[in-house]
């Protein structure tokens, strides 16, 4: 009972009591009857509630929100529908995918009633029905999907499931806002196999990248060899750089051949380039 109906009923009852105490029975009886009628006829619906009313077994109206009056005995409130967004959790255990892999899937659906009349008259228990429909649709979607698609394309699976449930529940006055798959659990043995497969694919990619790098390095070496072959001075500078890089380590004893020491001579590149100069003069 809502507080407004209770307050009005108590006021009429007090007035009736005072009239009886003042030896005015007829007005007292009238207010007493009015108090009883108010108790059974004045109703209040919250902003999110809709009252489906049958009059003599036939649909009379859908009331709410606010205060409204029904006729006692003749009118009956057959259902009070909550039109706020509801959440329903559902799952599918050991459901087989299209590639015959058993999975456990947990999901949640967000929905609301947009037509209280159809939700009350077209189905016995719409809350239980939407749970059953969601479970059935989830199993159908799993059976039509490959495991890889179910794991990688979660958003697409959510949308397919939402549209399927919405189509089945539209006649009940229910709108499906969204469906979210929360978890897809696969067998432990399959998890190990998938982990090994992913590791093998990563190793394959690493080897391909390494091979590509070797090809690029070899091409650079060929280009460098051509440059050094046509320019003795460049080769001499490279040799000096190698010696410098080798001697940077402190506390290390390095044995260097005499030919390497001779290559550090400044006169060497001049001597290598001298025949070219003489040929030019000739």
GUVOPA-733507 format. One record per residue (C-alpha): residue in one letter; x, y, z. Coordinates in Angstrom, 1 decimal. Layout:
BEGIN
{rec A, {X, Y, Z}}
...
# end
This chain:
BEGIN
{rec X, {0.0, 0.0, 0.0}}
{rec X, {1.3, 3.4, -0.9}}
{rec X, {1.6, 6.1, 1.7}}
{rec X, {-0.9, 8.5, 0.0}}
{rec X, {-3.7, 5.9, 0.0}}
{rec X, {-2.9, 5.0, 3.6}}
{rec X, {-3.0, 8.7, 4.7}}
{rec X, {-6.4, 9.4, 2.9}}
{rec X, {-7.9, 6.2, 4.4}}
{rec X, {-6.8, 7.1, 7.9}}
{rec X, {-8.2, 10.6, 7.5}}
{rec X, {-11.6, 9.3, 6.4}}
{rec X, {-11.6, 6.7, 9.2}}
{rec X, {-10.9, 9.4, 11.8}}
{rec X, {-13.7, 11.5, 10.5}}
{rec X, {-16.0, 8.5, 10.6}}
{rec X, {-15.0, 7.8, 14.2}}
{rec X, {-15.6, 11.4, 15.3}}
{rec X, {-19.0, 11.4, 13.6}}
{rec X, {-20.0, 8.2, 15.4}}
{rec X, {-18.7, 9.7, 18.7}}
{rec X, {-20.9, 12.8, 18.0}}
{rec X, {-23.9, 10.5, 17.5}}
{rec X, {-24.2, 11.1, 13.8}}
{rec X, {-24.3, 7.6, 12.5}}
{rec X, {-25.4, 8.2, 8.9}}
{rec X, {-22.5, 10.5, 8.0}}
{rec X, {-20.2, 8.3, 10.0}}
{rec X, {-21.2, 5.3, 7.9}}
{rec X, {-20.7, 7.3, 4.7}}
{rec X, {-17.1, 8.2, 5.7}}
{rec X, {-16.4, 4.7, 6.8}}
{rec X, {-17.5, 3.3, 3.5}}
{rec X, {-15.5, 6.0, 1.8}}
{rec X, {-12.4, 5.0, 3.8}}
{rec X, {-12.9, 1.4, 2.7}}
{rec X, {-13.3, 2.3, -1.0}}
{rec X, {-10.3, 4.6, -0.8}}
{rec X, {-8.2, 1.7, 0.6}}
{rec X, {-9.1, -0.6, -2.3}}
{rec X, {-9.4, 1.8, -5.2}}
{rec X, {-6.8, 4.6, -4.9}}
{rec X, {-3.5, 3.3, -6.3}}
{rec X, {-0.2, 5.0, -7.1}}
{rec X, {2.4, 4.0, -9.6}}
{rec X, {6.0, 5.1, -9.5}}
{rec X, {7.6, 6.8, -12.5}}
{rec X, {9.1, 3.5, -13.8}}
{rec X, {6.0, 1.4, -13.1}}
{rec X, {3.0, 0.5, -15.3}}
{rec X, {-0.1, -1.2, -13.9}}
{rec X, {-2.0, -3.4, -16.3}}
{rec X, {-5.7, -3.4, -15.3}}
{rec X, {-8.3, -6.0, -16.3}}
{rec X, {-12.0, -5.1, -16.0}}
{rec X, {-14.2, -8.2, -15.7}}
{rec X, {-11.4, -10.2, -17.3}}
{rec X, {-10.8, -7.9, -20.3}}
{rec X, {-8.1, -5.4, -20.7}}
{rec X, {-9.2, -2.1, -19.4}}
{rec X, {-6.1, 0.2, -19.4}}
{rec X, {-2.5, 0.5, -18.5}}
{rec X, {-2.0, 3.1, -15.7}}
{rec X, {1.0, 5.0, -14.4}}
{rec X, {2.9, 6.9, -13.4}}
{rec X, {1.0, 8.8, -10.6}}
{rec X, {-2.3, 8.3, -8.8}}
{rec X, {-5.2, 6.5, -10.3}}
{rec X, {-8.5, 4.9, -9.3}}
{rec X, {-9.8, 1.4, -10.0}}
{rec X, {-13.2, -0.1, -9.3}}
{rec X, {-13.0, -2.6, -6.5}}
{rec X, {-14.0, -6.2, -7.2}}
{rec X, {-14.6, -5.4, -10.9}}
{rec X, {-11.1, -4.2, -11.8}}
{rec X, {-8.1, -6.3, -11.1}}
{rec X, {-4.4, -5.4, -11.4}}
{rec X, {-3.0, -8.3, -13.3}}
{rec X, {0.7, -7.1, -13.5}}
{rec X, {3.0, -4.4, -12.4}}
{rec X, {5.6, -3.9, -15.1}}
{rec X, {9.0, -2.3, -14.3}}
{rec X, {10.2, -0.3, -17.4}}
{rec X, {13.7, 0.4, -16.1}}
{rec X, {16.7, -1.3, -17.8}}
{rec X, {17.2, -4.8, -16.5}}
{rec X, {20.3, -7.0, -16.5}}
{rec X, {20.2, -10.8, -16.9}}
{rec X, {23.2, -13.0, -16.7}}
{rec X, {23.2, -16.3, -18.7}}
{rec X, {25.7, -18.9, -19.8}}
{rec X, {26.3, -21.9, -21.9}}
{rec X, {28.4, -24.8, -20.6}}
{rec X, {30.2, -27.3, -22.7}}
{rec X, {28.7, -25.9, -25.9}}
{rec X, {30.4, -27.1, -29.1}}
{rec X, {31.7, -24.5, -31.6}}
{rec X, {31.5, -25.1, -35.4}}
{rec X, {35.0, -26.7, -35.2}}
{rec X, {33.8, -29.0, -32.4}}
{rec X, {35.6, -27.4, -29.5}}
{rec X, {33.7, -27.4, -26.2}}
{rec X, {33.6, -24.0, -24.5}}
{rec X, {32.0, -22.3, -21.5}}
{rec X, {30.6, -18.9, -22.3}}
{rec X, {29.3, -16.3, -19.8}}
{rec X, {27.3, -13.3, -21.0}}
{rec X, {25.0, -10.5, -19.8}}
{rec X, {22.1, -8.9, -21.5}}
{rec X, {20.7, -5.4, -21.0}}
{rec X, {17.0, -5.0, -21.8}}
{rec X, {13.8, -3.1, -20.9}}
{rec X, {10.1, -3.4, -21.4}}
{rec X, {8.8, -0.8, -23.8}}
{rec X, {5.2, -2.1, -24.1}}
{rec X, {3.7, -3.1, -20.7}}
{rec X, {0.5, -4.4, -22.2}}
{rec X, {2.2, -7.0, -24.4}}
{rec X, {4.7, -8.0, -21.7}}
{rec X, {1.7, -8.7, -19.3}}
{rec X, {-0.7, -10.4, -21.8}}
{rec X, {1.4, -12.1, -24.5}}
{rec X, {3.6, -14.2, -22.2}}
{rec X, {3.3, -15.8, -18.8}}
{rec X, {6.7, -14.8, -17.3}}
{rec X, {8.7, -12.5, -19.5}}
{rec X, {11.7, -12.4, -17.1}}
{rec X, {12.1, -16.2, -17.2}}
{rec X, {11.3, -16.3, -20.9}}
{rec X, {14.1, -13.8, -21.9}}
{rec X, {16.6, -15.9, -19.8}}
{rec X, {15.6, -19.0, -21.7}}
{rec X, {15.7, -17.3, -25.1}}
{rec X, {19.1, -15.8, -24.3}}
{rec X, {20.6, -19.2, -23.4}}
{rec X, {19.2, -20.8, -26.5}}
{rec X, {20.4, -18.0, -28.8}}
{rec X, {23.9, -18.2, -27.2}}
{rec X, {24.2, -21.9, -27.9}}
{rec X, {23.0, -21.4, -31.5}}
{rec X, {25.6, -18.6, -32.0}}
{rec X, {28.4, -20.7, -30.5}}
{rec X, {27.4, -23.7, -32.8}}
{rec X, {27.6, -21.4, -35.9}}
{rec X, {31.0, -19.8, -35.0}}
{rec X, {34.6, -21.0, -35.1}}
{rec X, {36.6, -20.8, -31.9}}
{rec X, {39.0, -18.3, -33.4}}
{rec X, {36.2, -16.0, -34.5}}
{rec X, {34.5, -16.3, -31.1}}
{rec X, {37.8, -15.2, -29.4}}
{rec X, {38.9, -12.6, -31.8}}
{rec X, {35.7, -11.0, -33.0}}
{rec X, {33.9, -10.5, -29.6}}
{rec X, {32.1, -7.3, -30.7}}
{rec X, {30.6, -9.0, -33.8}}
{rec X, {29.4, -11.9, -31.7}}
{rec X, {27.8, -9.5, -29.3}}
{rec X, {25.9, -7.8, -32.1}}
{rec X, {24.7, -11.1, -33.7}}
{rec X, {23.5, -12.3, -30.3}}
{rec X, {21.7, -9.0, -29.6}}
{rec X, {19.8, -9.0, -32.9}}
{rec X, {18.8, -12.7, -32.5}}
{rec X, {17.4, -12.2, -29.0}}
{rec X, {15.7, -8.9, -30.0}}
{rec X, {14.0, -10.6, -32.9}}
{rec X, {12.6, -13.4, -30.7}}
{rec X, {11.4, -11.1, -27.9}}
{rec X, {9.9, -8.2, -29.9}}
{rec X, {6.4, -9.7, -29.7}}
{rec X, {6.6, -9.5, -25.9}}
{rec X, {7.1, -5.7, -25.8}}
{rec X, {10.8, -6.1, -24.8}}
{rec X, {13.7, -4.1, -26.3}}
{rec X, {17.2, -5.5, -26.1}}
{rec X, {19.7, -2.7, -25.5}}
{rec X, {23.0, -4.7, -25.7}}
{rec X, {24.5, -8.1, -25.1}}
{rec X, {28.1, -8.5, -23.8}}
{rec X, {30.1, -11.8, -23.7}}
{rec X, {32.1, -11.6, -20.6}}
{rec X, {34.2, -14.7, -20.7}}
{rec X, {35.0, -17.6, -23.1}}
{rec X, {36.6, -20.5, -21.3}}
{rec X, {38.3, -23.3, -23.3}}
{rec X, {39.7, -26.6, -22.1}}
{rec X, {43.2, -26.6, -20.4}}
{rec X, {44.6, -29.0, -22.9}}
{rec X, {43.5, -26.7, -25.8}}
{rec X, {44.9, -23.7, -24.0}}
{rec X, {48.4, -25.4, -24.0}}
{rec X, {48.1, -26.3, -27.7}}
{rec X, {47.0, -22.7, -28.6}}
{rec X, {49.9, -21.4, -26.5}}
{rec X, {52.4, -23.6, -28.4}}
{rec X, {50.9, -22.6, -31.7}}
{rec X, {51.2, -18.9, -30.8}}
{rec X, {54.8, -19.4, -29.7}}
{rec X, {55.6, -21.2, -32.9}}
{rec X, {54.0, -18.4, -35.0}}
{rec X, {56.0, -15.8, -33.1}}
{rec X, {59.3, -17.8, -33.7}}
{rec X, {58.4, -18.0, -37.4}}
{rec X, {57.9, -14.3, -37.6}}
{rec X, {61.1, -13.7, -35.7}}
{rec X, {63.0, -15.9, -38.2}}
{rec X, {61.4, -14.2, -41.2}}
{rec X, {62.4, -10.8, -39.8}}
{rec X, {65.9, -12.0, -39.1}}
{rec X, {66.3, -13.4, -42.6}}
{rec X, {65.1, -10.1, -44.1}}
{rec X, {67.6, -8.3, -41.9}}
{rec X, {70.4, -10.6, -43.1}}
{rec X, {69.5, -9.9, -46.7}}
{rec X, {69.6, -6.2, -46.1}}
{rec X, {72.9, -6.5, -44.3}}
{rec X, {74.5, -8.6, -47.1}}
{rec X, {73.4, -6.0, -49.6}}
{rec X, {75.0, -3.2, -47.5}}
{rec X, {78.2, -5.3, -47.2}}
{rec X, {78.3, -5.7, -51.0}}
{rec X, {77.9, -2.0, -51.4}}
{rec X, {80.6, -1.3, -48.8}}
{rec X, {83.0, -3.7, -50.5}}
{rec X, {82.6, -1.9, -53.8}}
{rec X, {83.2, 1.4, -52.1}}
{rec X, {86.3, 0.2, -50.3}}
{rec X, {87.6, -1.4, -53.6}}
{rec X, {87.4, 1.8, -55.5}}
{rec X, {88.7, 4.0, -52.6}}
{rec X, {91.9, 2.8, -50.8}}
{rec X, {91.7, 5.8, -48.5}}
{rec X, {88.3, 4.8, -47.3}}
{rec X, {89.6, 1.2, -46.6}}
{rec X, {92.5, 2.7, -44.6}}
{rec X, {90.2, 4.9, -42.5}}
{rec X, {88.0, 1.8, -41.8}}
{rec X, {91.0, -0.2, -40.7}}
{rec X, {92.0, 2.6, -38.3}}
{rec X, {88.5, 2.7, -36.9}}
{rec X, {88.5, -1.0, -36.3}}
{rec X, {91.8, -0.7, -34.4}}
{rec X, {90.4, 2.2, -32.4}}
{rec X, {87.3, 0.2, -31.5}}
{rec X, {89.4, -2.8, -30.5}}
{rec X, {91.7, -0.8, -28.2}}
{rec X, {88.9, 1.0, -26.3}}
{rec X, {88.5, -1.7, -23.7}}
{rec X, {90.6, -0.9, -20.6}}
{rec X, {92.7, -3.5, -18.9}}
{rec X, {92.8, -5.8, -21.9}}
{rec X, {95.9, -7.1, -23.6}}
{rec X, {95.6, -7.0, -27.4}}
{rec X, {98.0, -8.7, -29.9}}
{rec X, {98.1, -6.8, -33.2}}
{rec X, {99.9, -8.2, -36.3}}
{rec X, {102.6, -6.1, -37.9}}
{rec X, {100.5, -5.7, -41.1}}
{rec X, {97.7, -4.0, -39.0}}
{rec X, {100.3, -1.6, -37.5}}
{rec X, {101.6, -0.8, -41.0}}
{rec X, {98.1, -0.1, -42.2}}
{rec X, {98.0, 2.8, -39.8}}
{rec X, {100.8, 4.6, -41.6}}
{rec X, {99.7, 7.8, -43.3}}
{rec X, {101.9, 7.1, -46.3}}
{rec X, {100.1, 3.9, -47.2}}
{rec X, {97.1, 5.4, -48.9}}
{rec X, {99.3, 7.9, -50.7}}
{rec X, {101.4, 5.1, -52.0}}
{rec X, {98.3, 3.1, -53.1}}
{rec X, {97.0, 6.1, -55.0}}
{rec X, {100.4, 7.1, -56.5}}
{rec X, {100.1, 4.9, -59.7}}
{rec X, {96.7, 6.5, -60.4}}
{rec X, {98.4, 9.9, -60.2}}
{rec X, {101.2, 9.0, -62.4}}
{rec X, {98.9, 7.5, -64.9}}
{rec X, {97.0, 10.7, -65.0}}
{rec X, {100.2, 12.7, -65.7}}
{rec X, {101.2, 10.4, -68.5}}
# end
